[in-house]
Amino acid sequence: MFVKKKSLWLFLLPGLAGLMVFHLVPFIGGIYFSLTDGTINNNLVWFENYKRLWANQAFQQGLKNSLELSLMSTPIIFLFSFILAVMLKSLRERSLPYRNILLMPYLVPSSALLIIWMVIFDYGGIVNRLLVGLGLERVMWLESGALRVPIILLYVWKNVGFSVVIFSAALQSVPDEYYEFAMLEGAGPIRQARSITLPLILPTAFLVFVLAWVNAFKIFKEVYFIGGAYPRDEVYTLQHFMNNRFSKLEYQDVTAAAYSFALIVLVFFALLYLSRGVRGDDR
Amino acid sequence: MSYFNKKNTAFTILLRVFSLLLVLTLLPSLPAAAEEKPAPKNLFGSELMDKSETVTSAAAVKDTLYFLTSTSLYAYTPGDEKAQRLTDSHVDVKNEQDEIVNSLSLNAIFSDGERLLGFNGSDQQLYSVSIEDGKLQLTDPVKLDVEQFMQGDGTFSYFEMPIWMQILDGKLYMKFPNYENKPADLYSFDLKTGEKTEHKVAHLQAITPYKDGTYLAVFKDPQQYYDEATSERVWPKLVVYDPKDESVTPHASGYRFDQSEVEIFSLYYDAAEDSLYTCTDTDLYRLDGDFKTPRLIGYLPTFGSFMQLPNAIFSLADGRLAILTGQNVFVRERTEAGLTDTVALTMAGSLDDPTILSRIMMEMDNVVIRRMEGTEYNQLTSEQMATLFLTGNIPADLMAINSQSFDMDNLIKKGYLVDLSGNEKITGFVNKMAPNLSSSLIKDGKIYGLPANTMVMPLTVYPERFKELGIEIPTSIMGLLDLVEQWVDGLGEKDPDYTLFSFGDNMQDSMRQYVFDRYVSYALGAGDELSFDTPIFRKLMEKLSSIDFGDYATDISIEQQMDDGFWQDVFSKKQLIEINAGFELPYLVSRNNFEGPEEQSQALVLPLEDGMDAFVEGDITLFSVLQTSEKKELAIEFLGNYVDKMDEIVKASFDLEANEPIINPNYEQEARQFAKYIADMEKQLREAKDEAVKSNLEQNIKGLKEEAEYQKQRNQYLATSDVLKMIHSYVSNMYIMSGRANAQRQAYYENYELRQQYFDGVISLDQFIKQMDDKLRLVRLEYQ
């Protein structure tokens, strides 16, 4: 097609140019920076930055926390959004207002949501009052390691709507006859979900998982807002490390950290992708 | 015919002799021509600023431009290198005992083209001004009815300077400051008779003769800053004033004076060129033709920190323009030709005292400093700086960097700052600095910056007051806490005229914060690692917790905050100790200069406990040259001159061996000023009729005389040896934080809620220590 219709390139060129200029070139440029000493002369030091970085305990801590936070929040958002999407499908035309309600947190800026969250999880806030009412001790949600809980909950609340929309679109493509047949055969909702829905929408589910996981790595501004540049150990993320290094002109550390992390994500997704079923090979 | 016939030979010889003579005559003038100095770009250098003298007005008489300053009369004729001082700007009237009983001084000078005139606001008379035997002569007085310009009552009335005073069309015009929006604020006076005419116009902030008897003026109502309907700024505009019918109409060009946030009102119209000149606080403009588009023709090195004078543009006999500001007179070309040899150095960041930059520019005529956009009033944040350095797009040659907000070590390590060691002035100064301070500027034997501002926050005590109460001055922070404990236990009730601190607020909170801050300062000064899990910190907290502050731990209520009486009571008491007050280093010296013995203060750096070392962090702004500058040589030269113009007290403060007292160059002037104050008051006393007023004046005069006698002894020096020793004792305990230390300090201050939770009892001391130390550990880990 491309050989026959060379005019197609003309139409693709603006988009490709944008992609090159704003993604590819900076990506390659960033790799170069990660191999330099960060001085005004940008002398090449090759992999010294990476060696030093991986030996740095703050980097290790940030990476560990980022991975943990993402691994905790991604399954929750995945499961939750899937269940909600299935429920919305059953409502058919009446599902629209609910979908809109679910999407609203996604549209609201994080800082606005955070203010609400901080009030709810404050030492004297609603959550602690509920706990006291249940005979439990108050928890310092915002000032202890328990900060992970409100952070993950906020992330889930904000992003579940978007995942629901993607799942909903995928669910539309599953023929209703399959469910009717399964019902006739005596399959309950969980069996239907496991044997019909999930296998048929596996590529989409993979997409949702990827997006949820990648977005989970961006959990930073919420923690920064509450805990500043140096929050508690449990919520000190890789972004904190990168942000702090950036403000100290250590660009080589920032880029090395970013590419190290990108490599980890790439490997993980490559493994996932290569496993059968995700590509839809087994349909 | 042979060339060498007699006629030709004679002619040739004559020609050759003539040529030889011509060459011999011209030869001596060639070096002079080669060495001909360029015309000056300013007429005073930094002389006026150095002497704290200000230009108040100017007048042109034929080819000479006269300037009146706060103390003197100067003159400049094109061809002179600088303005020449002619005489004092006042005439002292003395009695038989040679004491000054009156002083006749000029508030402003004018010219009707032929002679110099001057106005004295005290006696409201216009004089002819001349100089005889080097002394000012004021003759032919004409009384002016300046009732509208007089402020105050009776004996205490004074002449308020008009917004501008100018001779136009044979009359002296004055415009008074019209803050009450009166419909008329312009008056003119006949030069011969003094007859006054009120003009039914208002808010003409500057004026210049235009065409056909009209005037160009700047119209600005000071009450109207924003248009309420549109919320847009109301800018001054160009108008045409016609005195024949007192009409004011906007000029056809619709020109607005919106080139600068600082509203400057200066105009000069040249009828021969049909050109209008105007200026802002930093730029000189010319408008031709329709007056719509201003052309930039010159820079003014003022930064808006100069006192602006109205109607400040004059034409010089050599065709150039003179622009008056309070601190200097700048001379500029009438076209863009004046810009060609001007080099602009761009500066990022700001200095607390930008006048020093102006002083340097007055000595380096071809250099002008421009501020990098967005940094006129603010320092760059670390994120902004990081972004600039990352992109490499740093539109600055010089940078003022605050040591507490940015990692200087890193900037130097990454090669962003230029080595200044090649400049002798800089090297000479830095090598004399206290090593604990210069170490932040010097790396591997190279110098990377100069200290521009130095803020200190000392603990200040008033020794005399301690003596009066019979209390020992604390020698450590623990000792201070002991004193606080004694105070709240009853010592504070001993004498109600005294207070321990003057803030009037919750003493418990203030002491907690102070002790925390001192601990942080100590820890980072001692070893670059901040941890709260130390015996001394726990001891301090234990001591602090054991003090029962009682009523001293009460917050000021809102009613008290609004109550002037409450604050009067607080500030009327004599405080023993001052904490949490930050100021520039020279102020540590000068704050004592005008105070009596009881008011003399002493800055201390206390260790946490007796026997420990004492440390205090210094907040220094460093002035450096950026490696990305294309004008490095000039920028370095500029910094070298910065050393020359640095405050003498600052220089001496940094040099631990500079203990010689610093003589006050304005001593004579200040003494004369005091004498003038006393003479003015004595004159008021002679004229006073009311007994109560007389009694008040007598008391004031007595107090002034005592003060004058006291200042006579003290003011001889800007800093005595004792004061310098005190400063050196303080400075020798100062340190500038490294990047690592600074990051920890910032992390501590960012987590003030944690500290507050401890104060409020929400978390225990151990919890606070654990949580804070965890954060600080993270900071140090990042620096591995």
Interface residues (C-beta under 8 A of the other chain):
Chain A: G38 T39 I40 N41 A55 N56 Q57 A58 Q61 Y123 M140 E143 G228 A229 Y230 P231 R232 D233 Y236 F241 N244 R245 F246 S247 K248 L249 E250 Y251
Chain B: S382 E383 M385 A386 F389 L390 D407 N410 L411 K413 K414 G415 Y416 Q627 T628 G739 A743 Q746 A747 E750 N751 L754 Q757 V762 I763 Q771 D774 K775 L776 L778 V779 L781 E782 Q784
